Each structure stands twice: as C-alpha cells, then as structure tokens.
Amino acid sequence: MKLTKNCLLPWTFMQVHAGGMMQPCAVGPDTDLGDFILDYCQPLKRGERRDVLNNPGLRAVREGLLTGNLRPMCRRCFFMSDKLIPTEELRNKVKDFLRPRLPAGTDMDTVDLTRTCGLEEFAISFTNRCNLRCVYCVQSKLAGSNPYFKMDFPDEYIDDALEFIAAQKPKMLRTCVEGEATVHKRWREIFTRFHDKHPEIALRMTTNFSRKFSSEDFELLAKYTALDISIDTIDPDLYGKIRCNGNIELVKSNLEKLRDLIDQRSGEGPSEVTLHSVVSSLTWREQEKLADFAFSLGFGIALGNYEERANTVAFQSGMLRPLSTLSVDEQIEARDMIARIQRKAQQLTCIFSCQGGLFQHVNETAERQYNRFAPYDANPLYASFHAQHPKGSPGAHLDIFYDYDNIAYAGISLQPGQEIDLSGIAAKGIVLREVQRFKAGSHSTKYEQTVLPQYRRAFPVQDGKLHYKADATNENIVRILLCCEEWW
C-alpha cells in the first residue's frame, strides 16, 4: 500500500506573489510552478489566454501526491500533518472535491486529476514590501539587498489579475502572500473596489497590524470576513526583539479599536479574527498569555511551529529553535500548555488551531516518540531500524535534516561515535550517504555549510545484518544522518 500526504491544496488553493511566482502552498517550490505575470497577464494583453492553473509544474506536484512519489517540496512540508494516508484515499478525496465542480454526469474515473482543479481560495500579493523585519523571515537578511522584497505587482495587470481570480469563483480571496498588504499605496482602493464588485467572494488578510490605520482603513478592515494577525507575544521587549521595527502597543491598540468597531456595528465585521503565533524556543512560554489576551477580545488563536530557514537572522544567529529541540520535560510542559489553551478556547467558543502538526509533534515527544517519521516506502534500512526502535531514542532516531538550499535528507540520526546494529534488513547491499550537522555558530570548512552531505558509499549486508559506527573527525559535528539511497 502506497502512502502519501493528506493534502488537497494543489487542487483547492493558489497563491501569487507580487513578482508573479505561483505556489499551491506556503512551502518553497522545487520546480517551476508558473509565473502569473509572464504566463497569463502579458499574453492576455496580446489576446492570448493560457491555462496557468494546470501548467507542467503544478501537474507534477499533483501527480506526486496521487502516486505517493512525493516531490521534495511535499516531503519537507511543514504545513500539513506528517500523518500519511493511502494514495487511493487521497485520490477519492480529490474526486469528491472536484465532482460538484464539474458538469453533471462526468465520469470521474476518466478525469485527469492532474489537469483539473477547483480553487476554493486564491491568494495574491500586490507588494512584497514589509514594514517589519521579523527575525525568522527571509526579509530579515535579504530585504536590504534583494530587489525582490521591494517589488510591487505591476499596476497595469492588477485589474486583469482580479478578474481572473473572480472568474475562478473562489469562496475566498486572501490579500496577502508575502510582505505586508497594507503598505501598498492603493490597497484600500483596490480591495474596496473588488469587494463592491464581487461581494460574494469573502476577503481574508494576514497582517502584522503594526501600522497606524486611518478610519477609512478600519472601514475596509471591517468588510473582511477574516483577519489573521501575526503576533507571537504581548511582552514588549520580546516582541521588539523578534518583530524588529514593530510596536506591540500599537498592535494591541489596533486590535482593541477593531473590537470596538465590531461591537458598535452589532457584530458586523470580520467573523474570524485570529492571532497567529510562530511558536519557538524563545516564545513558547508566552503562548498562554497571548491566548488569554486574544480570548479577552473574543478573538481566536492559531499556533504554528517555527520553521528553520537558512537565510534568516534567527537561523544564522541561533536565536530561535523549533520546539522539537527542547528537552523532553519542556516539551511535556508545552504539550500541557497547548491543551489548556484548547480547553479555554472551547469554553469561550473562540477559534483555536495548531498548524503544521505542532501539537502532534510535542505530544509524540511527550510520549517518548523520538522518530520524526515512519518508513513510507520499501527502504530496507529505515524499515529495519523502525522495527527495532519504533519510538527511537534521543541518541538514535529517524530524522530529517535541511541543508542551506532547504533540500531535505531523511535517515537515521546518530550522535558522533555512536554504534548501531541492525538486523532483518531485506537487502544484500545498500548505498549510504552521511549527512553531517554542525553545532550552532559553526560550519564545515568545505562550502561553510551547517548541514553537509558526504559522498555515497556502498555497504554489504551480511545475513540481513549491518553494523555501523558514526565516526566524526570534526568536534563541531553534533549529529550524523545515515541516509539509505539505494539497495539491491
């Protein structure tokens, strides 16, 4: 039975950056998924219409999900749950989603599911610029040098883009992908006009809310169906340290004004206002206070795990770490705290969610589950390790490393000098690659990498057994990942 990610996003969702890049999710692409400006807007001006929603890159992502041959971007996904499902189950889910969106009587068994979508949500950014420099965002390192982060969507294509979106009949338009939507000089004009013309399409925006809004701005914000406010803590010092250039008192004031506006209108206004927090080693203890603040205003909270990105201040300085790097006792404490927040939300009927499997991850650790993944294909080394060590250990466990280019490596993570003996390996020989991880603040002398893959080596398997020792000559190497890439 082939397994795959439980993900419908390539069929239900599309986002377009101010520079034109298209993505069906928030994970960095590993192939060309299309450029909306080059592939649609510019040809449209020449009288050409192109099927940009079913280009080769998007079809490849869908094919990978349907077959279980996941593309690298899907394997390293931090957005969807790590729990895999059978490919046939996903295929049936896709058919069930598409069936009411196709002509009545369509034989779903003959439909090419890689060339068919029915977008429920569309997201677009008309600017990549941002007023903040959050330490875990790539803008913290690149905004001053990379022109991409100063880019605006070309004015001459804005109307064409919005009409294309409306023609897809999505339920919702998200008005932010990258950057802060409200810094665009025409944001209020653009989305007021769109809402007046297409009131049936709900508006949703992610915003840091750390700007001085006019009464006219609040009038438009009140027309949004949902607002996602990016905020990780209400502690002024910690907020300023993480969200550089931000002002927590201004954010709180704006939230209180929004609450007052909704109350003045007898509840008319955004039906969902959710505070979105990136939970890291530095902020996890602050989440209950943040949740209490959100609930006091009748707003919700969404918790997401900190994702390590190489081109960020947080990663390069070692300032933040994912919850998975906390001690087991700390992760148990974090698990219990999240459970308390969830109970409060239920009692107050406020929105609560954990994104990217955050609660699942800390709960697994709390239950002494150290393996970050279960074998999902016929890899004999991982199957043998998992059979002998179904929960792993702090010293030896199944793990995933990400290098500078965000390429994922899956394998058995070991401490330097550690030895393992595996049996029941269903192969005569295997090809292994060691991937070295260096401690925070150090890197390899070769290429200056913090995660460095080595050359592949062949190992014989005698009677299904393999002995391996994780040798490390560099004292700065803290983990060695043993990746099995081929077998016979």
Buried (B, 14 or more C-beta within 10 A) or exposed (E): EBBBBBBBBBBBBBBBBBBBBBBBBBBEBBEBBBBBBEBBBBBBEEEEEBEBBBBEBBBBBBBBBBBBBBBBBBBBBBBBBBEBBBBEBBBEBBBEBBEEBBEEEBEBEEBEBBEBBBBBBBBBBBBBBBEBBBBBBBBBBBBEEBEBBEBBBBEEBBEBBBEBBBEBBBBBBBBBBBBBBBBBEBBBEBBBEBBEEBEEBBBBBBBBBBBEBEEEBBEBBBBBBBBBBBBBBBBEEBBBBBBBEBBBEBBBBBBEBBBEBBEEEEEEBBEBBBBBBBBBBBBBBBBBEBBEBBBEBBBBBBBBBBBBBBBBBBBBEEBBBBBBBBEBEBBBBBBEBBEEBBEBBEEBEBBBBBBBBBBBBBBBBBEEBBBBBBBBEEBBBBBBBBEEBEEBEEEBBBBBBBBBEBBBBBBBBBBBEBEBEBEEBEBEBBBBBBBBBBEBEEBBEEEEBBBBBBEEEEBEBEEBEBEBEBEBEEEBBBBBBBBBEEBE
